């Protein structure tokens, strides 16, 4: 009927093999180590997680603001080119007048 080996007979491991039994034993033994690691990660390394989260939010905001003000940057660049061109072709007096208007 069943195997005379107690772990097989008592836990029904003859159907699944011995590997789940040993996996459960290793898991049970290492559970304390895992809890220590988890406590260390949450407690001592929490500031690292917070810093990375805020860095990610900051990078996302920077990209969004850059995308939002892209037309303004182009307009300001064109105004700068206009001032440089006017000062080159017509002298700096007219360029100073344009700068005063903006």
SETITOR-261783 format. One line per field, with one value per residue (C-alpha): residue number from 1; residue in one letter; x, y, z. Coordinates in nm, 3 decimals, padded with zeros to 5 digits. Each point is the difference from the previous one (the first is absolute). Layout:
! residues N
seq = [NUM; ...] $
type = [A; ...] $
X = [X; ...] $
Y = [Y; ...] $
Z = [Z; ...] $
END
This chain:
! residues 102
seq = [1; 2; 3; 4; 5; 6; 7; 8; 9; 10; 11; 12; 13; 14; 15; 16; 17; 18; 19; 20; 21; 22; 23; 24; 25; 26; 27; 28; 29; 30; 31; 32; 33; 34; 35; 36; 37; 38; 39; 40; 41; 42; 43; 44; 45; 46; 47; 48; 49; 50; 51; 52; 53; 54; 55; 56; 57; 58; 59; 60; 61; 62; 63; 64; 65; 66; 67; 68; 69; 70; 71; 72; 73; 74; 75; 76; 77; 78; 79; 80; 81; 82; 83; 84; 85; 86; 87; 88; 89; 90; 91; 92; 93; 94; 95; 96; 97; 98; 99; 100; 101; 102] $
type = [X; X; X; X; X; X; X; X; X; X; X; X; X; X; X; X; X; X; X; X; X; X; X; X; X; X; X; X; X; X; X; X; X; X; X; X; X; X; X; X; X; X; X; X; X; X; X; X; X; X; X; X; X; X; X; X; X; X; X; X; X; X; X; X; X; X; X; X; X; X; X; X; X; X; X; X; X; X; X; X; X; X; X; X; X; X; X; X; X; X; X; X; X; X; X; X; X; X; X; X; X; X] $
X = [00.000; 00.230; 00.369; 00.147; 00.202; -00.174; 00.026; -00.156; -00.268; -00.103; 00.003; -00.106; 00.333; 00.013; -00.222; 00.200; 00.349; 00.238; 00.089; -00.301; 00.070; 00.359; -00.106; -00.245; 00.271; 00.247; -00.268; -00.090; 00.366; 00.075; -00.317; 00.178; 00.288; -00.244; -00.184; 00.331; 00.085; -00.344; 00.023; 00.342; -00.125; -00.307; 00.167; 00.357; -00.035; -00.326; 00.181; 00.152; -00.344; -00.138; 00.289; -00.051; -00.374; 00.056; 00.268; -00.243; -00.272; 00.247; 00.115; -00.358; -00.089; 00.309; -00.096; -00.359; 00.104; 00.246; -00.275; -00.245; 00.232; 00.140; -00.195; 00.114; 00.362; -00.034; -00.154; 00.272; 00.262; -00.152; -00.005; 00.366; 00.084; -00.195; 00.195; 00.333; -00.091; -00.119; 00.311; 00.218; -00.172; -00.124; 00.226; -00.041; -00.222; -00.301; 00.070; 00.000; -00.338; -00.140; 00.139; -00.170; -00.335; 00.021] $
Y = [00.000; 00.273; 00.041; -00.100; 00.323; 00.234; 00.328; -00.163; -00.187; 00.282; 00.287; -00.170; 00.079; -00.326; 00.169; 00.321; -00.121; 00.107; 00.341; 00.196; -00.143; 00.125; 00.329; 00.051; -00.085; 00.243; 00.268; -00.055; 00.019; 00.310; 00.186; 00.166; 00.109; 00.140; 00.193; 00.147; 00.102; 00.151; 00.194; 00.131; 00.102; 00.175; 00.153; 00.082; 00.040; 00.194; 00.327; -00.147; -00.102; 00.346; 00.170; -00.212; 00.068; 00.376; -00.011; -00.177; 00.255; 00.284; -00.143; -00.046; 00.357; 00.131; -00.181; 00.121; 00.362; -00.017; -00.134; 00.262; 00.295; -00.121; 00.261; 00.277; -00.110; 00.011; 00.348; 00.126; -00.152; 00.174; 00.331; -00.050; -00.072; 00.311; 00.217; -00.147; 00.044; 00.358; 00.094; -00.159; 00.166; 00.330; 00.075; -00.042; 00.308; -00.160; -00.329; 00.184; 00.152; -00.348; -00.133; 00.285; -00.086; -00.364] $
Z = [00.000; 00.124; 00.044; 00.335; -00.005; 00.253; -00.192; -00.304; 00.192; 00.234; -00.246; -00.321; -00.163; -00.195; -00.259; -00.034; 00.085; 00.273; -00.146; 00.136; 00.347; -00.002; -00.156; 00.286; 00.256; -00.156; -00.016; 00.365; 00.107; -00.210; 00.098; 00.293; -00.221; -00.254; 00.270; 00.119; -00.356; -00.050; 00.326; -00.104; -00.344; 00.138; 00.306; -00.087; -00.375; 00.007; -00.066; -00.318; -00.123; 00.082; -00.181; -00.312; 00.001; 00.030; -00.270; -00.230; 00.071; -00.054; -00.333; -00.115; 00.099; -00.179; -00.320; 00.027; 00.058; -00.289; -00.225; 00.127; -00.065; -00.331; -00.204; 00.237; -00.039; -00.379; 00.011; 00.234; -00.228; -00.303; 00.189; 00.088; -00.364; -00.103; 00.243; -00.114; -00.367; 00.045; 00.196; -00.271; -00.297; 00.140; 00.294; 00.372; 00.054; -00.170; 00.179; 00.333; -00.088; -00.077; 00.330; 00.188; -00.162; 00.108] $
END
